[in-house]
Structure formats: structure tokens, C-alpha cells
Amino acid sequence: MFRVFRSEWYEKKLKKLDKDYQERVFTFEQHLKNEPYSGKPLGYTFFREKKFNGNRLLFLVYEEHNVVFLVTLTNKKAQPHEIDLIKANLDVYKETIQRLVKNL
């Protein structure tokens, strides 16, 4: 079973959404614990997205730590920029997960 962590960036965007949408995202988060490779791959097997009503949840899967890291929620218009930003910072996200796992 995988553990699911949220980035601060993700948390801020999630809080701005209506309750119904938040519930749907939360259900998907729980689903990721058992099926971390759900959603569409984005250039790498471990970098994926899940669509929700025109929005996208972008996340990273770290199999060596049994962790899914929820990076951000975005819309189709901002999606290419967000994907490029995440790809440029993959090492930063990996270090963040290593610190989180080490502190548990």
C-alpha cells in the first residue's frame, strides 16, 4: 500500500475548490493508495495526471518509497506550463519526499 502526501501548492489550490470537488479529489487520493499508477502518464511512468471536470491533478509516484506525491491541481490552459515546471524540479520533489519519509 502506498502513502499519499500533498504539496503545499496542492493544498492551497484544493482549499479554493468547492466541497463536492474536494470530496471527489479525496476519493481519488484514497484510490491512489492501492493503484498509484492510475491516470495518464506525462512523459515518465512516475509522472501522471488525473482529469476531473476539466481540471487536472498532477502527481508523482515514488515506488522506492511507496509514496504518491500530489503536486498541483491545474486547468487545461495552465497545464503545459505546470508540467514543464514540475519536470524542471523533479530533483526538488524527490528530495522533499526523501525528507518526509525519513522524518516518519
PyMOL commands that set and color helices and strands:
alter all, ss='L'
color gray80, all
select helices_A, chain A and resi 8-15+19-34+63-65+79-88+90-102
alter helices_A, ss='H'
color red, helices_A
select strands_A, chain A and resi 3-6+40-44+47-52+55-62+67-75
alter strands_A, ss='S'
color yellow, strands_A
deselect
rebuild
show_as cartoon
